[in-house]
Amino acid sequence: MSRLFILSIFLLCSVSVGAQSWPSAQWRQALAPASPAIAELERYAFVPRDDVTREGVRTDALLVIRDGEIVYERYAGPGAADRVHATWSISKSLLATVMGVAYGEGRFALEDAAADYFQPLDAHRDIRVEDLLHWASGLDWEEDYEYAPLNSSVVAMLYTPGRQDMASYAASHRRAHAPGERFRYSSGDSNLLAAALRNMVGLHEYPDYPWQALFNPLGIDRAVWETDASGTFVASSYAYLTARDLARVGLLMQRDGQWQGRQLLPQAWVAFNRTPFVPSQDVPGEPAAGAHWWLNSNAAWPHAPRSTMAALGHWGQALYVLPEQRLVIVRYADDRDASFSHDALLQRLLAAFAPEGGQ
């Protein structure tokens, strides 16, 4: 093989990599022109809601990134582009992304006992870090919200007996089944991971670690992440970002953990996030669970590609990553009933913004 041929291949690859658009302080915009498909999307996403009964869909923000550029952006109120929004359980996927950086730094291994990093779990030393990432700790947990507050483990953790030290509250739960055996969505598992991360990275680094590891490298400068009284990040619920900043996390995942030429997340970690935890695939109507991300590998959203992954939060918060379509989508919302459908929204988004060649 000639040196000239090798040089030509190198230059072609360099042009391809260099052609990728990355956001700096601002996102580059290439706004899509008005179309019937966008009009149909807006009729669904921004239909006026009855604010007396709180019935119906209420989208606060909808942002579409294609090929690293903003092609669509709409907010329900003025000035919202610069305003952080509650992400609720999207916080869980943010934690998984922060932990990916720690994993790449050799701070822990998936097979490690979680109790090695959080002493209150000593009674459950067979729970591995991997089990917590799969929401498969085996601890008894009821993930009910305002619909059944008296039975809700998460309401008790966030607002009543467990609010001072949420991870210790989760660790105090009895065993329901063996770790790694069953999928049981649990905000408690997420807060146990957040507490374990403190000892993975050290007490000195922990308060700033999400910023140093993830937010600063991505250019995210408005993130807020609350802690409980013990100083543990509330990884289940309390991270706040602008839509544009959350889209940076989506772009990182869409591009296999790479950010502007730097492999910020190991590719093996991204692959782990994208691999369905088998016991989670048979929950009727629900996407499969990866490692603190949601996956469409079971076609729970039939109009979206099987490769779609998402971070989802209460009341309709969503970060969708569609690698094959080169799309990242952020939706912030205040849905108070069951009328919103991820599949219906994704169907309309793909009709409006999927690149030529379809999904």
C-alpha atoms as a printed R data frame, in Angstrom:
    type eleno elety resid chain resno       x       y      z
1   ATOM     1    CA   MET     A     1   0.000   0.000  0.000
2   ATOM     2    CA   SER     A     2   1.517   3.323 -1.063
3   ATOM     3    CA   ARG     A     3   2.174   6.194  1.301
4   ATOM     4    CA   LEU     A     4   0.067   8.413 -0.984
5   ATOM     5    CA   PHE     A     5  -2.916   6.055 -0.641
6   ATOM     6    CA   ILE     A     6  -2.569   5.977  3.160
7   ATOM     7    CA   LEU     A     7  -2.335   9.770  3.244
8   ATOM     8    CA   SER     A     8  -5.462  10.052  1.078
9   ATOM     9    CA   ILE     A     9  -7.437   7.797  3.411
10  ATOM    10    CA   PHE     A    10  -6.210   9.815  6.418
11  ATOM    11    CA   LEU     A    11  -7.294  13.079  4.811
12  ATOM    12    CA   LEU     A    12 -10.713  11.694  3.915
13  ATOM    13    CA   CYS     A    13 -11.231  10.517  7.501
14  ATOM    14    CA   SER     A    14 -10.035  13.863  8.833
15  ATOM    15    CA   VAL     A    15 -12.502  15.729  6.627
16  ATOM    16    CA   SER     A    16 -15.314  13.421  7.768
17  ATOM    17    CA   VAL     A    17 -14.507  13.907 11.459
18  ATOM    18    CA   GLY     A    18 -13.917  17.626 11.021
19  ATOM    19    CA   ALA     A    19 -17.288  18.011  9.253
20  ATOM    20    CA   GLN     A    20 -19.141  17.043 12.405
21  ATOM    21    CA   SER     A    21 -20.796  20.045 14.011
22  ATOM    22    CA   TRP     A    22 -20.137  20.489 17.715
23  ATOM    23    CA   PRO     A    23 -21.642  23.197 19.906
24  ATOM    24    CA   SER     A    24 -19.348  25.792 21.412
25  ATOM    25    CA   ALA     A    25 -20.900  28.302 23.800
26  ATOM    26    CA   GLN     A    26 -23.865  28.366 21.414
27  ATOM    27    CA   TRP     A    27 -25.387  25.794 19.113
28  ATOM    28    CA   ARG     A    28 -25.176  26.305 15.379
29  ATOM    29    CA   GLN     A    29 -28.675  26.671 13.913
30  ATOM    30    CA   ALA     A    30 -30.073  25.351 10.648
31  ATOM    31    CA   LEU     A    31 -33.772  25.763 11.355
32  ATOM    32    CA   ALA     A    32 -36.075  23.627  9.263
33  ATOM    33    CA   PRO     A    33 -38.630  25.549  7.181
34  ATOM    34    CA   ALA     A    34 -42.307  25.309  8.016
35  ATOM    35    CA   SER     A    35 -43.929  22.144  6.710
36  ATOM    36    CA   PRO     A    36 -47.145  20.145  7.118
37  ATOM    37    CA   ALA     A    37 -45.197  17.605  9.182
38  ATOM    38    CA   ILE     A    38 -43.995  20.280 11.619
39  ATOM    39    CA   ALA     A    39 -47.527  21.699 11.828
40  ATOM    40    CA   GLU     A    40 -48.825  18.230 12.727
41  ATOM    41    CA   LEU     A    41 -46.087  17.862 15.348
42  ATOM    42    CA   GLU     A    42 -47.036  21.183 16.936
43  ATOM    43    CA   ARG     A    43 -50.734  20.315 16.937
44  ATOM    44    CA   TYR     A    44 -49.848  17.316 19.070
45  ATOM    45    CA   ALA     A    45 -47.101  18.709 21.274
46  ATOM    46    CA   PHE     A    46 -48.411  22.204 21.936
47  ATOM    47    CA   VAL     A    47 -52.168  21.715 22.100
48  ATOM    48    CA   PRO     A    48 -53.656  24.067 24.732
49  ATOM    49    CA   ARG     A    49 -54.225  22.277 28.018
50  ATOM    50    CA   ASP     A    50 -57.125  22.816 30.385
51  ATOM    51    CA   ASP     A    51 -55.221  24.325 33.321
52  ATOM    52    CA   VAL     A    52 -58.232  23.954 35.598
53  ATOM    53    CA   THR     A    53 -58.498  20.185 35.274
54  ATOM    54    CA   ARG     A    54 -54.822  19.868 34.172
55  ATOM    55    CA   GLU     A    55 -55.924  17.385 31.549
56  ATOM    56    CA   GLY     A    56 -53.998  17.129 28.308
57  ATOM    57    CA   VAL     A    57 -50.473  17.519 27.027
58  ATOM    58    CA   ARG     A    58 -48.417  20.560 28.057
59  ATOM    59    CA   THR     A    59 -45.024  20.854 26.428
60  ATOM    60    CA   ASP     A    60 -42.731  23.459 27.999
61  ATOM    61    CA   ALA     A    61 -39.848  22.991 25.543
62  ATOM    62    CA   LEU     A    62 -39.156  20.992 22.405
63  ATOM    63    CA   LEU     A    63 -35.663  21.034 20.893
64  ATOM    64    CA   VAL     A    64 -34.424  18.977 17.946
65  ATOM    65    CA   ILE     A    65 -30.731  18.569 17.119
66  ATOM    66    CA   ARG     A    66 -29.754  16.981 13.800
67  ATOM    67    CA   ASP     A    67 -26.117  16.483 12.825
68  ATOM    68    CA   GLY     A    68 -25.127  18.592 15.818
69  ATOM    69    CA   GLU     A    69 -27.218  21.617 14.760
70  ATOM    70    CA   ILE     A    70 -30.518  23.012 16.031
71  ATOM    71    CA   VAL     A    71 -33.187  22.355 13.417
72  ATOM    72    CA   TYR     A    72 -36.207  23.095 15.633
73  ATOM    73    CA   GLU     A    73 -36.723  24.888 18.943
74  ATOM    74    CA   ARG     A    74 -39.894  26.065 20.624
75  ATOM    75    CA   TYR     A    75 -40.747  27.027 24.192
76  ATOM    76    CA   ALA     A    76 -44.052  27.603 25.914
77  ATOM    77    CA   GLY     A    77 -42.899  30.878 27.483
78  ATOM    78    CA   PRO     A    78 -40.486  33.737 26.772
79  ATOM    79    CA   GLY     A    79 -36.883  33.442 27.948
80  ATOM    80    CA   ALA     A    80 -37.174  29.705 28.494
81  ATOM    81    CA   ALA     A    81 -34.123  28.861 26.382
82  ATOM    82    CA   ASP     A    82 -31.878  30.130 29.195
83  ATOM    83    CA   ARG     A    83 -33.949  28.716 32.053
84  ATOM    84    CA   VAL     A    84 -33.145  25.427 33.776
85  ATOM    85    CA   HIS     A    85 -35.990  22.958 34.023
86  ATOM    86    CA   ALA     A    86 -36.642  20.083 36.414
87  ATOM    87    CA   THR     A    87 -35.559  16.865 34.739
88  ATOM    88    CA   TRP     A    88 -36.922  14.524 37.410
89  ATOM    89    CA   SER     A    89 -35.796  10.964 36.583
90  ATOM    90    CA   ILE     A    90 -33.639  12.075 33.677
91  ATOM    91    CA   SER     A    91 -31.303  12.701 36.624
92  ATOM    92    CA   LYS     A    92 -30.793   8.934 36.755
93  ATOM    93    CA   SER     A    93 -29.350   8.834 33.243
94  ATOM    94    CA   LEU     A    94 -27.211  11.877 34.035
95  ATOM    95    CA   LEU     A    95 -25.779   9.943 36.977
96  ATOM    96    CA   ALA     A    96 -25.027   6.994 34.696
97  ATOM    97    CA   THR     A    97 -23.166   9.341 32.351
98  ATOM    98    CA   VAL     A    98 -21.132  10.837 35.193
99  ATOM    99    CA   MET     A    99 -20.349   7.327 36.390
100 ATOM   100    CA   GLY     A   100 -19.153   6.472 32.897
101 ATOM   101    CA   VAL     A   101 -16.379   9.027 33.286
102 ATOM   102    CA   ALA     A   102 -15.468   7.536 36.678
103 ATOM   103    CA   TYR     A   103 -15.491   4.066 35.118
104 ATOM   104    CA   GLY     A   104 -13.084   5.235 32.433
105 ATOM   105    CA   GLU     A   105 -10.820   6.592 35.167
106 ATOM   106    CA   GLY     A   106 -10.703   3.168 36.809
107 ATOM   107    CA   ARG     A   107 -12.596   4.279 39.927
108 ATOM   108    CA   PHE     A   108 -14.741   1.117 40.097
109 ATOM   109    CA   ALA     A   109 -15.634  -2.102 38.298
110 ATOM   110    CA   LEU     A   110 -19.166  -3.240 37.488
111 ATOM   111    CA   GLU     A   111 -18.730  -6.472 39.446
112 ATOM   112    CA   ASP     A   112 -17.664  -4.636 42.610
113 ATOM   113    CA   ALA     A   113 -19.875  -5.035 45.652
114 ATOM   114    CA   ALA     A   114 -21.806  -1.789 46.109
115 ATOM   115    CA   ALA     A   115 -21.145  -2.137 49.845
116 ATOM   116    CA   ASP     A   116 -17.441  -1.561 49.139
117 ATOM   117    CA   TYR     A   117 -18.415   2.045 48.446
118 ATOM   118    CA   PHE     A   118 -21.430   2.488 50.737
119 ATOM   119    CA   GLN     A   119 -21.201   0.870 54.169
120 ATOM   120    CA   PRO     A   120 -24.977   0.829 54.948
121 ATOM   121    CA   LEU     A   121 -25.266  -1.867 52.272
122 ATOM   122    CA   ASP     A   122 -23.081  -4.277 54.265
123 ATOM   123    CA   ALA     A   123 -26.130  -6.415 54.991
124 ATOM   124    CA   HIS     A   124 -26.502  -6.897 51.228
125 ATOM   125    CA   ARG     A   125 -22.949  -7.515 50.087
126 ATOM   126    CA   ASP     A   126 -24.099  -9.524 47.068
127 ATOM   127    CA   ILE     A   127 -25.525  -6.395 45.416
128 ATOM   128    CA   ARG     A   128 -23.077  -5.335 42.712
129 ATOM   129    CA   VAL     A   129 -22.679  -1.906 41.156
130 ATOM   130    CA   GLU     A   130 -24.005  -3.430 37.932
131 ATOM   131    CA   ASP     A   131 -27.193  -4.548 39.705
132 ATOM   132    CA   LEU     A   132 -27.911  -1.009 40.878
133 ATOM   133    CA   LEU     A   133 -27.355   0.325 37.354
134 ATOM   134    CA   HIS     A   134 -29.929  -2.176 36.078
135 ATOM   135    CA   TRP     A   135 -32.454  -1.298 38.807
136 ATOM   136    CA   ALA     A   136 -32.060  -4.876 39.958
137 ATOM   137    CA   SER     A   137 -30.806  -4.596 43.542
138 ATOM   138    CA   GLY     A   138 -33.460  -7.015 44.770
139 ATOM   139    CA   LEU     A   139 -34.462  -4.617 47.558
140 ATOM   140    CA   ASP     A   140 -38.172  -4.264 48.217
141 ATOM   141    CA   TRP     A   141 -39.334  -0.971 46.689
142 ATOM   142    CA   GLU     A   142 -42.613   0.641 45.638
143 ATOM   143    CA   GLU     A   143 -42.091   3.266 42.923
144 ATOM   144    CA   ASP     A   144 -45.509   4.911 43.292
145 ATOM   145    CA   TYR     A   145 -45.948   8.669 43.120
146 ATOM   146    CA   GLU     A   146 -48.802  11.008 43.945
147 ATOM   147    CA   TYR     A   147 -51.291   8.343 42.829
148 ATOM   148    CA   ALA     A   148 -50.560   6.142 45.870
149 ATOM   149    CA   PRO     A   149 -48.474   8.245 48.272
150 ATOM   150    CA   LEU     A   150 -49.121   6.143 51.362
151 ATOM   151    CA   ASN     A   151 -47.580   3.089 49.694
152 ATOM   152    CA   SER     A   152 -44.772   4.916 47.964
153 ATOM   153    CA   SER     A   153 -41.163   4.229 48.853
154 ATOM   154    CA   VAL     A   154 -40.012   7.122 46.677
155 ATOM   155    CA   VAL     A   155 -42.364   9.662 48.270
156 ATOM   156    CA   ALA     A   156 -41.120   8.576 51.703
157 ATOM   157    CA   MET     A   157 -37.508   8.834 50.542
158 ATOM   158    CA   LEU     A   158 -37.829  12.276 48.967
159 ATOM   159    CA   TYR     A   159 -40.213  13.986 51.372
160 ATOM   160    CA   THR     A   160 -40.744  12.236 54.693
161 ATOM   161    CA   PRO     A   161 -38.630   9.740 56.731
162 ATOM   162    CA   GLY     A   162 -35.860   9.291 54.187
163 ATOM   163    CA   ARG     A   163 -35.293  12.859 53.069
164 ATOM   164    CA   GLN     A   164 -32.262  13.572 55.303
165 ATOM   165    CA   ASP     A   165 -30.214  10.606 54.022
166 ATOM   166    CA   MET     A   166 -31.933   9.075 51.023
167 ATOM   167    CA   ALA     A   167 -29.376   6.385 50.249
168 ATOM   168    CA   SER     A   168 -29.376   5.065 53.820
169 ATOM   169    CA   TYR     A   169 -33.164   4.971 53.704
170 ATOM   170    CA   ALA     A   170 -33.022   2.885 50.519
171 ATOM   171    CA   ALA     A   171 -30.378   0.586 52.016
172 ATOM   172    CA   SER     A   172 -32.636  -0.097 55.022
173 ATOM   173    CA   HIS     A   173 -35.196  -1.901 52.862
174 ATOM   174    CA   ARG     A   174 -35.544  -5.648 53.185
175 ATOM   175    CA   ARG     A   175 -34.624  -8.146 50.482
176 ATOM   176    CA   ALA     A   176 -37.416  -9.049 48.064
177 ATOM   177    CA   HIS     A   177 -35.404 -11.290 45.717
178 ATOM   178    CA   ALA     A   178 -31.834 -12.024 44.684
179 ATOM   179    CA   PRO     A   179 -29.796  -9.170 43.172
180 ATOM   180    CA   GLY     A   180 -29.555  -9.164 39.384
181 ATOM   181    CA   GLU     A   181 -32.478 -11.559 39.067
182 ATOM   182    CA   ARG     A   182 -35.406  -9.227 38.356
183 ATOM   183    CA   PHE     A   183 -35.998  -5.733 37.058
184 ATOM   184    CA   ARG     A   184 -37.708  -3.433 39.555
185 ATOM   185    CA   TYR     A   185 -37.506   0.263 38.736
186 ATOM   186    CA   SER     A   186 -36.262   2.016 41.860
187 ATOM   187    CA   SER     A   187 -35.285   5.575 42.644
188 ATOM   188    CA   GLY     A   188 -33.683   4.057 45.719
189 ATOM   189    CA   ASP     A   189 -31.181   2.141 43.581
190 ATOM   190    CA   SER     A   190 -30.229   5.397 41.861
191 ATOM   191    CA   ASN     A   191 -29.568   7.189 45.136
192 ATOM   192    CA   LEU     A   192 -27.537   4.238 46.379
193 ATOM   193    CA   LEU     A   193 -25.342   4.683 43.299
194 ATOM   194    CA   ALA     A   194 -24.991   8.393 44.009
195 ATOM   195    CA   ALA     A   195 -23.838   7.620 47.549
196 ATOM   196    CA   ALA     A   196 -21.423   4.956 46.290
197 ATOM   197    CA   LEU     A   197 -19.946   7.460 43.822
198 ATOM   198    CA   ARG     A   198 -18.802   9.594 46.783
199 ATOM   199    CA   ASN     A   199 -16.374   6.916 47.924
200 ATOM   200    CA   MET     A   200 -15.442   5.961 44.368
201 ATOM   201    CA   VAL     A   201 -14.089   9.451 43.660
202 ATOM   202    CA   GLY     A   202 -13.298  10.579 47.231
203 ATOM   203    CA   LEU     A   203 -14.907  13.032 49.623
204 ATOM   204    CA   HIS     A   204 -12.827  15.945 48.352
205 ATOM   205    CA   GLU     A   205 -13.723  15.523 44.666
206 ATOM   206    CA   TYR     A   206 -17.349  14.455 45.077
207 ATOM   207    CA   PRO     A   207 -19.115  17.849 45.463
208 ATOM   208    CA   ASP     A   208 -17.684  19.084 42.149
209 ATOM   209    CA   TYR     A   209 -17.330  15.782 40.351
210 ATOM   210    CA   PRO     A   210 -20.379  16.002 38.022
211 ATOM   211    CA   TRP     A   211 -19.105  19.391 36.859
212 ATOM   212    CA   GLN     A   212 -15.456  18.422 36.491
213 ATOM   213    CA   ALA     A   213 -16.203  15.050 34.918
214 ATOM   214    CA   LEU     A   214 -19.126  15.883 32.636
215 ATOM   215    CA   PHE     A   215 -20.704  19.328 32.680
216 ATOM   216    CA   ASN     A   216 -17.578  21.446 32.195
217 ATOM   217    CA   PRO     A   217 -16.152  19.321 29.347
218 ATOM   218    CA   LEU     A   218 -19.510  19.553 27.548
219 ATOM   219    CA   GLY     A   219 -19.758  23.308 28.050
220 ATOM   220    CA   ILE     A   220 -22.734  23.035 30.407
221 ATOM   221    CA   ASP     A   221 -22.605  26.050 32.712
222 ATOM   222    CA   ARG     A   222 -26.119  26.318 34.165
223 ATOM   223    CA   ALA     A   223 -26.603  22.878 35.706
224 ATOM   224    CA   VAL     A   224 -28.048  22.608 39.213
225 ATOM   225    CA   TRP     A   225 -27.994  19.312 41.111
226 ATOM   226    CA   GLU     A   226 -29.434  19.255 44.604
227 ATOM   227    CA   THR     A   227 -28.103  17.128 47.446
228 ATOM   228    CA   ASP     A   228 -29.881  15.757 50.473
229 ATOM   229    CA   ALA     A   229 -28.862  16.757 54.009
230 ATOM   230    CA   SER     A   230 -26.106  14.121 54.007
231 ATOM   231    CA   GLY     A   231 -24.471  15.743 50.977
232 ATOM   232    CA   THR     A   232 -25.421  13.004 48.486
233 ATOM   233    CA   PHE     A   233 -26.621  14.093 45.057
234 ATOM   234    CA   VAL     A   234 -30.298  13.269 44.632
235 ATOM   235    CA   ALA     A   235 -29.632  11.211 41.521
236 ATOM   236    CA   SER     A   236 -33.195   9.974 41.363
237 ATOM   237    CA   SER     A   237 -34.793  13.335 40.754
238 ATOM   238    CA   TYR     A   238 -33.181  16.707 41.381
239 ATOM   239    CA   ALA     A   239 -30.977  17.738 38.466
240 ATOM   240    CA   TYR     A   240 -31.973  20.881 36.534
241 ATOM   241    CA   LEU     A   241 -30.654  21.839 33.074
242 ATOM   242    CA   THR     A   242 -31.650  23.983 30.134
243 ATOM   243    CA   ALA     A   243 -32.936  22.076 27.126
244 ATOM   244    CA   ARG     A   244 -29.849  23.028 25.123
245 ATOM   245    CA   ASP     A   245 -27.524  21.785 27.857
246 ATOM   246    CA   LEU     A   246 -29.363  18.494 28.200
247 ATOM   247    CA   ALA     A   247 -29.042  18.080 24.428
248 ATOM   248    CA   ARG     A   248 -25.251  18.141 24.872
249 ATOM   249    CA   VAL     A   249 -25.496  14.966 26.955
250 ATOM   250    CA   GLY     A   250 -27.650  13.433 24.222
251 ATOM   251    CA   LEU     A   251 -25.123  14.336 21.549
252 ATOM   252    CA   LEU     A   252 -22.358  12.755 23.631
253 ATOM   253    CA   MET     A   253 -24.335   9.509 23.734
254 ATOM   254    CA   GLN     A   254 -25.316   9.700 20.065
255 ATOM   255    CA   ARG     A   255 -21.633   9.962 19.141
256 ATOM   256    CA   ASP     A   256 -20.507   6.972 21.224
257 ATOM   257    CA   GLY     A   257 -19.086   8.982 24.113
258 ATOM   258    CA   GLN     A   258 -16.878  11.237 22.002
259 ATOM   259    CA   TRP     A   259 -16.833  15.008 22.469
260 ATOM   260    CA   GLN     A   260 -14.883  17.222 20.086
261 ATOM   261    CA   GLY     A   261 -12.200  14.632 19.445
262 ATOM   262    CA   ARG     A   262 -11.961  13.419 23.036
263 ATOM   263    CA   GLN     A   263 -13.297  10.035 24.147
264 ATOM   264    CA   LEU     A   264 -14.990  11.369 27.277
265 ATOM   265    CA   LEU     A   265 -16.911   8.131 27.915
266 ATOM   266    CA   PRO     A   266 -15.370   4.761 27.126
267 ATOM   267    CA   GLN     A   267 -17.092   3.184 24.149
268 ATOM   268    CA   ALA     A   268 -17.543   0.067 26.279
269 ATOM   269    CA   TRP     A   269 -19.562   2.134 28.770
270 ATOM   270    CA   VAL     A   270 -21.844   3.506 26.052
271 ATOM   271    CA   ALA     A   271 -22.326  -0.038 24.741
272 ATOM   272    CA   PHE     A   272 -23.217  -1.143 28.289
273 ATOM   273    CA   ASN     A   273 -25.816   1.652 28.520
274 ATOM   274    CA   ARG     A   274 -27.293   0.506 25.197
275 ATOM   275    CA   THR     A   275 -27.495  -3.177 26.130
276 ATOM   276    CA   PRO     A   276 -30.926  -4.217 27.428
277 ATOM   277    CA   PHE     A   277 -31.137  -5.893 30.814
278 ATOM   278    CA   VAL     A   278 -32.989  -9.022 29.757
279 ATOM   279    CA   PRO     A   279 -35.485  -9.240 32.672
280 ATOM   280    CA   SER     A   280 -36.714  -5.711 31.829
281 ATOM   281    CA   GLN     A   281 -37.750  -6.474 28.257
282 ATOM   282    CA   ASP     A   282 -41.127  -8.023 29.000
283 ATOM   283    CA   VAL     A   283 -42.823  -5.205 30.913
284 ATOM   284    CA   PRO     A   284 -45.979  -4.615 28.815
285 ATOM   285    CA   GLY     A   285 -45.928  -1.331 26.922
286 ATOM   286    CA   GLU     A   286 -42.688  -0.139 28.519
287 ATOM   287    CA   PRO     A   287 -39.234   0.267 26.956
288 ATOM   288    CA   ALA     A   288 -36.453  -2.023 28.087
289 ATOM   289    CA   ALA     A   289 -33.910  -0.852 30.643
290 ATOM   290    CA   GLY     A   290 -30.262  -0.503 29.803
291 ATOM   291    CA   ALA     A   291 -27.865   0.780 32.437
292 ATOM   292    CA   HIS     A   292 -29.968   3.667 33.783
293 ATOM   293    CA   TRP     A   293 -31.170   4.461 30.242
294 ATOM   294    CA   TRP     A   294 -34.341   3.335 28.450
295 ATOM   295    CA   LEU     A   295 -34.137   1.365 25.204
296 ATOM   296    CA   ASN     A   296 -36.572   0.664 22.382
297 ATOM   297    CA   SER     A   297 -35.030  -2.753 21.703
298 ATOM   298    CA   ASN     A   298 -38.401  -4.372 22.460
299 ATOM   299    CA   ALA     A   299 -40.308  -2.011 20.103
300 ATOM   300    CA   ALA     A   300 -42.321  -0.494 22.938
301 ATOM   301    CA   TRP     A   301 -42.431   2.596 20.695
302 ATOM   302    CA   PRO     A   302 -43.340   0.896 17.381
303 ATOM   303    CA   HIS     A   303 -42.968   4.017 15.241
304 ATOM   304    CA   ALA     A   304 -39.403   4.672 16.442
305 ATOM   305    CA   PRO     A   305 -36.234   2.796 15.468
306 ATOM   306    CA   ARG     A   306 -35.197  -0.099 17.689
307 ATOM   307    CA   SER     A   307 -31.890   1.721 18.321
308 ATOM   308    CA   THR     A   308 -33.659   4.629 20.049
309 ATOM   309    CA   MET     A   309 -32.495   5.237 23.609
310 ATOM   310    CA   ALA     A   310 -33.949   7.723 26.061
311 ATOM   311    CA   ALA     A   311 -33.685   9.333 29.456
312 ATOM   312    CA   LEU     A   312 -37.176   9.834 30.858
313 ATOM   313    CA   GLY     A   313 -38.636  11.785 33.754
314 ATOM   314    CA   HIS     A   314 -41.906  12.303 35.587
315 ATOM   315    CA   TRP     A   315 -44.604  14.447 33.953
316 ATOM   316    CA   GLY     A   316 -43.258  13.962 30.438
317 ATOM   317    CA   GLN     A   317 -39.578  14.925 30.568
318 ATOM   318    CA   ALA     A   318 -37.601  13.195 27.821
319 ATOM   319    CA   LEU     A   319 -34.220  13.109 26.147
320 ATOM   320    CA   TYR     A   320 -34.357  10.930 23.020
321 ATOM   321    CA   VAL     A   321 -31.210   9.779 21.221
322 ATOM   322    CA   LEU     A   322 -31.632   8.288 17.734
323 ATOM   323    CA   PRO     A   323 -28.125   7.337 16.552
324 ATOM   324    CA   GLU     A   324 -29.011   6.134 13.064
325 ATOM   325    CA   GLN     A   325 -31.033   9.275 12.320
326 ATOM   326    CA   ARG     A   326 -28.370  11.527 13.901
327 ATOM   327    CA   LEU     A   327 -31.084  13.104 16.016
328 ATOM   328    CA   VAL     A   328 -31.127  14.291 19.630
329 ATOM   329    CA   ILE     A   329 -34.451  15.534 20.986
330 ATOM   330    CA   VAL     A   330 -35.277  17.200 24.301
331 ATOM   331    CA   ARG     A   331 -38.814  17.597 25.571
332 ATOM   332    CA   TYR     A   332 -39.665  19.360 28.824
333 ATOM   333    CA   ALA     A   333 -43.259  19.222 29.958
334 ATOM   334    CA   ASP     A   334 -45.855  19.286 32.699
335 ATOM   335    CA   ASP     A   335 -48.127  16.394 31.743
336 ATOM   336    CA   ARG     A   336 -50.514  15.597 34.566
337 ATOM   337    CA   ASP     A   337 -52.536  12.807 32.963
338 ATOM   338    CA   ALA     A   338 -51.873   9.805 30.743
339 ATOM   339    CA   SER     A   339 -52.738  11.412 27.402
340 ATOM   340    CA   PHE     A   340 -49.130  11.930 26.248
341 ATOM   341    CA   SER     A   341 -47.528   9.143 24.214
342 ATOM   342    CA   HIS     A   342 -43.787   8.857 23.574
343 ATOM   343    CA   ASP     A   343 -44.525   6.830 20.460
344 ATOM   344    CA   ALA     A   344 -46.969   9.405 19.064
345 ATOM   345    CA   LEU     A   345 -44.458  12.211 19.600
346 ATOM   346    CA   LEU     A   346 -41.561  10.243 18.112
347 ATOM   347    CA   GLN     A   347 -43.650   9.310 15.081
348 ATOM   348    CA   ARG     A   348 -44.312  12.992 14.367
349 ATOM   349    CA   LEU     A   349 -40.734  14.025 15.096
350 ATOM   350    CA   LEU     A   350 -39.381  11.462 12.638
351 ATOM   351    CA   ALA     A   351 -41.854  12.541  9.987
352 ATOM   352    CA   ALA     A   352 -40.686  16.132 10.382
353 ATOM   353    CA   PHE     A   353 -36.930  15.780 10.942
354 ATOM   354    CA   ALA     A   354 -35.560  12.367  9.986
355 ATOM   355    CA   PRO     A   355 -32.836  12.723  7.330
356 ATOM   356    CA   GLU     A   356 -33.514  11.578  3.781
357 ATOM   357    CA   GLY     A   357 -33.746   7.819  3.728
358 ATOM   358    CA   GLY     A   358 -36.204   7.745  6.634
359 ATOM   359    CA   GLN     A   359 -35.868   5.786  9.829
